[in-house]
Amino acid sequence: MTDKQRFSSVWDAIEDNPENAASMRARSGLMMSLTEVIRQQGMTQAQAAVFFGVTQPRISDLMRGKVNLFSLDTLIDMAATAGMGPTVKVSMPRAAPAKRPARRVGAPT
């Protein structure tokens, strides 16, 4: 019998490192919220494109969940445009993270 590894989110399971997983979680959450706002407002993709100042294919990418095509900055800007009041929440780690070796300026590599 093998032990099954458990993850707190799908992104933790499929991303190579915690930094990428955190970015993907934030981006996907914003995308889902933006898609919901567009639907609640009854906007067509063309109307949403005009509202956000992007192209209709860009809104299609958003609504199809193509996370890798959107930066966190872009999604936060879009959420602010929609009046969503986006914020970034940071939680303290449960244990101290492993320290990375410090790089010295001018030190040979």
Secondary structure, 3 states (H helix, E strand, C coil): CCCCCCCCCHHHHHCCCHHHHHHHHHHHHHHHHHHHHHHHCCCCHHHHHHHHCCCHHHHHHHHCCCHHHCCHHHHHHHHHHCCCCCCCCCCCCCCCCCCCCCCCCCCCC
